[in-house]
Amino acid sequence: AGYARASDLAAHGRCAPAGFAAVSLRPNGEIEVLGWAQSSLILALLSSAGKDPVPASESLQQWCQLARPGKCSSQGRPWQPSGTVPVDLSQAIEAGGVVRVRSDCSLQTAYCVFRNCPGVRALVSIQGPSQQCYTVTRETFMAQLAQKYMFPCLANEKASSPTIAKQREWAAGTAPPPVVPAAAPSASD
């Protein structure tokens, strides 16, 4: 657990220059969130190690270790790559940089995680039998919240927290946004 191919990490690093959520498959089939991978540092460490992330032969593929030894919570005997010694990239992973949330995590919860935990860069939810990982970065969440999904809450409305799924429905146009009545003109108008 906690290993990845250098070529895969280099490809992720180039596609997501701000970084990405690093996850690992445990021997029991569950996914473990390792943290936030700093793309620039991963690419620099691969370059300084003199490792070609795209070798001529697949059999010469270089493995990298993302989790510090003993930090991955594996059950049973953890898998380790055979052949060459993996390049240690654990210093490029911010362990507390990603928080795993349920797929039906409320917007209020997501907002509170980002507000109260300044080191968190992203939320990850893992869904379904195929264990698809969905990542929402702090920047994306806050931008969408401010630009598209900020609906006023009237004093006479019940306090409720719409879920991320409901927000996706609003964004896709499959569910109407909450109706906010126009304000009555004031005496000074």
C-alpha positions as CSV (number, residue, x, y, z in Angstrom):
1,A,0.0,0.0,0.0
2,G,1.2,3.5,-0.7
3,Y,3.1,2.7,-4.0
4,A,2.6,4.2,-7.5
5,R,4.4,4.0,-10.8
6,A,6.7,7.0,-11.5
7,S,5.1,7.4,-15.0
8,D,1.6,7.6,-13.4
9,L,2.7,10.2,-10.9
10,A,4.4,12.2,-13.5
11,A,1.3,12.2,-15.7
12,H,-0.9,13.2,-12.7
13,G,1.6,15.9,-11.8
14,R,1.5,17.4,-15.3
15,C,-2.3,17.2,-15.6
16,A,-2.9,18.7,-12.1
17,P,-0.1,21.2,-11.5
18,A,-1.7,22.4,-8.2
19,G,-1.7,18.9,-6.8
20,F,-4.0,16.0,-6.4
21,A,-5.5,13.7,-3.8
22,A,-3.3,10.6,-3.2
23,V,-5.2,7.4,-2.4
24,S,-4.0,3.8,-2.0
25,L,-5.7,0.4,-2.3
26,R,-5.3,-1.6,0.9
27,P,-4.8,-5.4,0.6
28,N,-8.4,-5.9,1.8
29,G,-9.7,-3.9,-1.2
30,E,-10.6,-0.7,0.7
31,I,-9.2,2.7,-0.4
32,E,-7.1,4.7,2.0
33,V,-6.6,8.4,1.6
34,L,-2.9,9.2,1.9
35,G,-3.1,13.0,1.6
36,W,-2.5,15.8,-0.9
37,A,0.3,15.2,-3.4
38,Q,2.3,18.3,-4.3
39,S,2.8,17.9,-8.1
40,S,5.7,20.3,-8.4
41,L,7.6,18.5,-5.6
42,I,6.9,15.1,-7.0
43,L,8.2,16.1,-10.5
44,A,11.2,17.7,-8.9
45,L,12.0,14.7,-6.8
46,L,11.6,12.3,-9.7
47,S,13.9,14.6,-11.8
48,S,16.5,14.9,-9.0
49,A,16.5,11.1,-8.4
50,G,17.4,10.7,-12.1
51,K,14.4,8.5,-12.7
52,D,12.9,8.4,-16.1
53,P,9.2,8.3,-15.5
54,V,8.6,6.8,-18.9
55,P,11.2,4.0,-19.4
56,A,11.7,2.2,-22.7
57,S,10.6,-1.1,-21.2
58,E,7.6,-1.8,-18.9
59,S,9.7,-4.2,-17.0
60,L,12.0,-1.4,-16.0
61,Q,9.1,0.7,-14.6
62,Q,10.2,2.6,-11.5
63,W,8.0,2.4,-8.4
64,C,7.6,5.2,-5.9
65,Q,6.6,5.1,-2.3
66,L,4.0,7.8,-1.3
67,A,3.5,6.8,2.3
68,R,6.2,6.6,4.9
69,P,7.0,3.1,5.9
70,G,4.5,1.9,8.6
71,K,2.1,4.8,7.9
72,C,-0.3,3.0,5.7
73,S,-2.8,1.1,7.8
74,S,-2.7,-2.2,6.0
75,Q,-4.3,-5.4,7.2
76,G,-2.3,-8.5,6.6
77,R,1.0,-8.5,4.7
78,P,1.2,-5.3,2.6
79,W,2.1,-5.5,-1.0
80,Q,5.5,-4.2,-2.1
81,P,6.9,-3.9,-5.6
82,S,9.6,-6.4,-6.5
83,G,12.8,-5.5,-8.3
84,T,14.3,-2.0,-7.8
85,V,14.0,-0.1,-4.5
86,P,11.1,2.4,-4.7
87,V,11.9,6.1,-4.8
88,D,10.7,7.7,-1.6
89,L,8.3,10.5,-2.4
90,S,6.5,10.5,1.0
91,Q,7.8,14.1,1.6
92,A,5.7,15.3,-1.3
93,I,2.5,14.1,0.5
94,E,0.7,16.4,2.9
95,A,-0.9,13.8,5.2
96,G,-3.7,16.1,6.5
97,G,-4.3,17.7,3.1
98,V,-7.3,15.6,2.1
99,V,-10.4,14.7,4.1
100,R,-12.6,11.7,3.1
101,V,-16.3,12.5,3.3
102,R,-19.5,10.5,2.5
103,S,-20.9,11.0,-1.0
104,D,-24.0,12.6,0.6
105,C,-21.9,15.0,2.6
106,S,-23.9,18.2,3.3
107,L,-22.7,21.5,2.0
108,Q,-22.6,22.8,5.6
109,T,-20.2,20.0,6.6
110,A,-17.9,20.6,3.6
111,Y,-17.9,24.3,4.2
112,C,-17.1,23.7,7.9
113,V,-14.2,21.4,7.0
114,F,-12.7,24.0,4.7
115,R,-13.3,26.9,7.2
116,N,-12.0,25.1,10.3
117,C,-9.1,23.2,8.8
118,P,-7.0,25.6,6.7
119,G,-4.5,22.8,5.8
120,V,-7.2,20.8,4.0
121,R,-6.8,21.2,0.3
122,A,-9.6,18.8,-0.9
123,L,-12.4,16.6,0.0
124,V,-12.7,13.1,-1.4
125,S,-15.7,10.8,-1.6
126,I,-15.4,7.2,-2.7
127,Q,-18.6,5.7,-4.1
128,G,-20.0,2.5,-5.3
129,P,-18.7,-1.1,-5.8
130,S,-16.2,0.2,-8.3
131,Q,-14.9,2.6,-5.7
132,Q,-14.8,5.7,-7.9
133,C,-13.0,8.6,-6.2
134,Y,-14.5,12.1,-6.5
135,T,-12.3,15.1,-5.5
136,V,-13.4,18.6,-4.8
137,T,-10.6,21.1,-4.1
138,R,-11.0,24.0,-1.7
139,E,-10.7,26.5,-4.6
140,T,-13.4,24.8,-6.7
141,F,-15.7,24.4,-3.8
142,M,-15.5,28.0,-2.6
143,A,-15.7,29.4,-6.2
144,Q,-18.8,27.3,-7.0
145,L,-20.3,28.1,-3.6
146,A,-19.8,31.9,-4.1
147,Q,-20.7,32.1,-7.8
148,K,-23.5,29.6,-8.4
149,Y,-24.8,28.0,-5.3
150,M,-25.2,30.7,-2.7
151,F,-28.9,30.9,-2.0
152,P,-30.2,33.2,0.6
153,C,-31.9,31.6,3.6
154,L,-35.0,33.5,4.7
155,A,-35.7,33.9,8.4
156,N,-39.0,32.0,8.2
157,E,-37.5,29.0,6.3
158,K,-36.6,25.9,8.2
159,A,-32.8,25.7,8.7
160,S,-31.7,22.9,6.5
161,S,-28.4,22.0,4.7
162,P,-28.8,20.9,1.1
163,T,-26.6,18.0,0.1
164,I,-23.9,18.1,-2.5
165,A,-26.1,15.8,-4.6
166,K,-28.9,18.4,-4.5
167,Q,-26.4,21.1,-5.5
168,R,-25.4,19.0,-8.5
169,E,-29.0,18.7,-9.5
170,W,-29.4,22.5,-9.3
171,A,-26.3,23.0,-11.3
172,A,-27.4,20.5,-13.9
173,G,-30.8,22.1,-14.1
174,T,-32.6,18.9,-13.1
175,A,-34.0,20.5,-9.9
176,P,-35.2,24.0,-9.4
177,P,-33.3,26.3,-7.1
178,P,-35.1,27.5,-4.0
179,V,-37.5,30.3,-4.8
180,V,-36.7,33.5,-3.0
181,P,-39.6,36.1,-3.0
182,A,-38.8,39.6,-4.0
183,A,-38.3,42.0,-1.1
184,A,-41.2,44.4,-0.4
185,P,-40.4,48.0,-1.2
186,S,-39.3,50.0,1.8
187,A,-40.8,53.3,3.0
188,S,-37.8,55.2,1.6
189,D,-38.4,53.9,-2.0
